[in-house]
Amino acid sequence: MSSKGAPDSVALLLFFVFWYAGNMKYNEYNTGSLNEVGGKTAGMTMIIATMQLGVCALYALLTWIVQINPVNIFGLQMPSKQNVPKLSTSDLIKTLPVALCSAGAHACTVFALGGDPLFGQIVKSAEPVLAALVNTLFYGKPPTITKAACLPIIVGGVAFASLKKGGDGTYALKFDQTALVFGMIANTFAAFKGSENKKLMDSPGLKERFAGVGNQFAITQIIAFFICLPVMFATEGSSFETFTSKVATNSTLQFNLAMSGICFYIYNELATMTLKVTGPVTASVANTAKRVIVMVYMATITGKALTDEQKIGASIAIAGVLLYSVIDDLLSSKKEKTN
């Protein structure tokens, strides 16, 4: 074992484990927070989403105060040093699009999962469809023909998961509209975020000034929090006093809110660190497996079983996502072997 702790191979495996665990616990604590304020009809979902980002912002500030990022501990390695990045006003302005998309993706995801934590996950699995549309229409980067051919599989899976069999044996659309609408909006924000993040990191010298992905994520979450604040007061300001009364007296809400914010921050950092050092196929399989594991976990936690249609639809959609992610690599590999 090196002086920094566990070997990188062991650390990578543990990062995978805690990335998954953090994502599962985030979903659990997020659902718990929403339930404690009265659920999706209580008019406090945006407040919960914003306060989670507030916890993220506090966590980021704490890492700068102590000048230590403890995330490496999850891989049995020594914490890394984390100082406040020396960014200019211009650098912060360049970060705004990514932070805006991050804020939108997070808030809409909370709404989607608040509508139906299981169906919301199925809708979220359709992210590649929106990414393909956004990249084609706004960035001039359409997917390859083989990737595009996989998109109907994903759409078909989500559509089938939206069906419910009636007593007469016929199928009809029946799904949580909040989960579907906000899930698709979250996917759109996530698609823009991915492309804007690539543009941001291509800015000359900016990556060096951030001095690590930890600082970039910290800055993004802090700005995202301040973006969400005015939206929160504009849409749910009338419920804020009720929320403060609840959070002041409800220890379960306090715990769930704090833990959902911390888990969100840490699992996203671990995901970034993990996917950065793995190949595209491994990363795709990991993301696909994560979606399945989270759905199974949430079904267990909420006691709400997936319908047969949701099981089949989710399987089709997730298989489509996996195929979309790896098909070009598989075909190019096969072509190289043939040559």
ChimeraX attribute file (.defattr): number of C-alpha atoms within 10 A of each C-alpha:
attribute: neighborCount
match mode: 1-to-1
recipient: residues
	/A:1	8
	/A:2	8
	/A:3	8
	/A:4	13
	/A:5	16
	/A:6	17
	/A:7	14
	/A:8	15
	/A:9	10
	/A:10	13
	/A:11	19
	/A:12	22
	/A:13	13
	/A:14	20
	/A:15	26
	/A:16	21
	/A:17	15
	/A:18	19
	/A:19	25
	/A:20	22
	/A:21	17
	/A:22	23
	/A:23	23
	/A:24	24
	/A:25	21
	/A:26	24
	/A:27	24
	/A:28	20
	/A:29	23
	/A:30	28
	/A:31	24
	/A:32	20
	/A:33	27
	/A:34	27
	/A:35	14
	/A:36	18
	/A:37	21
	/A:38	12
	/A:39	16
	/A:40	18
	/A:41	11
	/A:42	14
	/A:43	19
	/A:44	24
	/A:45	25
	/A:46	22
	/A:47	24
	/A:48	23
	/A:49	28
	/A:50	26
	/A:51	20
	/A:52	28
	/A:53	29
	/A:54	21
	/A:55	23
	/A:56	26
	/A:57	23
	/A:58	16
	/A:59	20
	/A:60	24
	/A:61	16
	/A:62	13
	/A:63	19
	/A:64	17
	/A:65	12
	/A:66	11
	/A:67	14
	/A:68	15
	/A:69	20
	/A:70	15
	/A:71	19
	/A:72	20
	/A:73	16
	/A:74	19
	/A:75	23
	/A:76	18
	/A:77	20
	/A:78	17
	/A:79	16
	/A:80	15
	/A:81	12
	/A:82	19
	/A:83	18
	/A:84	17
	/A:85	16
	/A:86	11
	/A:87	13
	/A:88	11
	/A:89	8
	/A:90	8
	/A:91	15
	/A:92	14
	/A:93	11
	/A:94	18
	/A:95	20
	/A:96	18
	/A:97	18
	/A:98	26
	/A:99	26
	/A:100	22
	/A:101	23
	/A:102	25
	/A:103	28
	/A:104	24
	/A:105	23
	/A:106	24
	/A:107	25
	/A:108	26
	/A:109	26
	/A:110	28
	/A:111	26
	/A:112	30
	/A:113	25
	/A:114	25
	/A:115	26
	/A:116	20
	/A:117	25
	/A:118	25
	/A:119	25
	/A:120	27
	/A:121	23
	/A:122	30
	/A:123	28
	/A:124	25
	/A:125	27
	/A:126	25
	/A:127	21
	/A:128	25
	/A:129	22
	/A:130	20
	/A:131	22
	/A:132	19
	/A:133	18
	/A:134	20
	/A:135	17
	/A:136	13
	/A:137	11
	/A:138	11
	/A:139	12
	/A:140	10
	/A:141	13
	/A:142	16
	/A:143	17
	/A:144	12
	/A:145	9
	/A:146	13
	/A:147	20
	/A:148	16
	/A:149	14
	/A:150	21
	/A:151	22
	/A:152	13
	/A:153	21
	/A:154	30
	/A:155	21
	/A:156	17
	/A:157	27
	/A:158	27
	/A:159	19
	/A:160	21
	/A:161	27
	/A:162	24
	/A:163	19
	/A:164	18
	/A:165	14
	/A:166	9
	/A:167	7
	/A:168	6
	/A:169	8
	/A:170	9
	/A:171	14
	/A:172	12
	/A:173	11
	/A:174	11
	/A:175	18
	/A:176	14
	/A:177	15
	/A:178	18
	/A:179	27
	/A:180	24
	/A:181	17
	/A:182	25
	/A:183	29
	/A:184	24
	/A:185	21
	/A:186	27
	/A:187	26
	/A:188	23
	/A:189	25
	/A:190	26
	/A:191	22
	/A:192	22
	/A:193	22
	/A:194	16
	/A:195	17
	/A:196	20
	/A:197	17
	/A:198	11
	/A:199	13
	/A:200	18
	/A:201	16
	/A:202	11
	/A:203	11
	/A:204	9
	/A:205	9
	/A:206	17
	/A:207	15
	/A:208	12
	/A:209	16
	/A:210	21
	/A:211	16
	/A:212	13
	/A:213	14
	/A:214	21
	/A:215	21
	/A:216	17
	/A:217	18
	/A:218	24
	/A:219	21
	/A:220	23
	/A:221	26
	/A:222	21
	/A:223	20
	/A:224	27
	/A:225	23
	/A:226	17
	/A:227	18
	/A:228	23
	/A:229	18
	/A:230	13
	/A:231	14
	/A:232	22
	/A:233	14
	/A:234	10
	/A:235	13
	/A:236	16
	/A:237	18
	/A:238	13
	/A:239	15
	/A:240	15
	/A:241	10
	/A:242	12
	/A:243	17
	/A:244	11
	/A:245	10
	/A:246	15
	/A:247	18
	/A:248	10
	/A:249	10
	/A:250	13
	/A:251	11
	/A:252	14
	/A:253	21
	/A:254	15
	/A:255	14
	/A:256	22
	/A:257	25
	/A:258	20
	/A:259	21
	/A:260	28
	/A:261	25
	/A:262	21
	/A:263	25
	/A:264	24
	/A:265	24
	/A:266	21
	/A:267	24
	/A:268	15
	/A:269	19
	/A:270	25
	/A:271	20
	/A:272	16
	/A:273	19
	/A:274	20
	/A:275	18
	/A:276	12
	/A:277	11
	/A:278	13
	/A:279	10
	/A:280	14
	/A:281	17
	/A:282	14
	/A:283	18
	/A:284	19
	/A:285	16
	/A:286	18
	/A:287	19
	/A:288	18
	/A:289	14
	/A:290	18
	/A:291	20
	/A:292	16
	/A:293	15
	/A:294	22
	/A:295	22
	/A:296	15
	/A:297	18
	/A:298	20
	/A:299	15
	/A:300	11
	/A:301	14
	/A:302	13
	/A:303	9
	/A:304	12
	/A:305	15
	/A:306	16
	/A:307	14
	/A:308	13
	/A:309	19
	/A:310	23
	/A:311	16
	/A:312	15
	/A:313	24
	/A:314	31
	/A:315	18
	/A:316	20
	/A:317	28
	/A:318	24
	/A:319	19
	/A:320	25
	/A:321	26
	/A:322	20
	/A:323	22
	/A:324	23
	/A:325	22
	/A:326	17
	/A:327	16
	/A:328	16
	/A:329	12
	/A:330	13
	/A:331	12
	/A:332	11
	/A:333	11
	/A:334	11
	/A:335	10
	/A:336	9
	/A:337	8
	/A:338	7
	/A:339	5
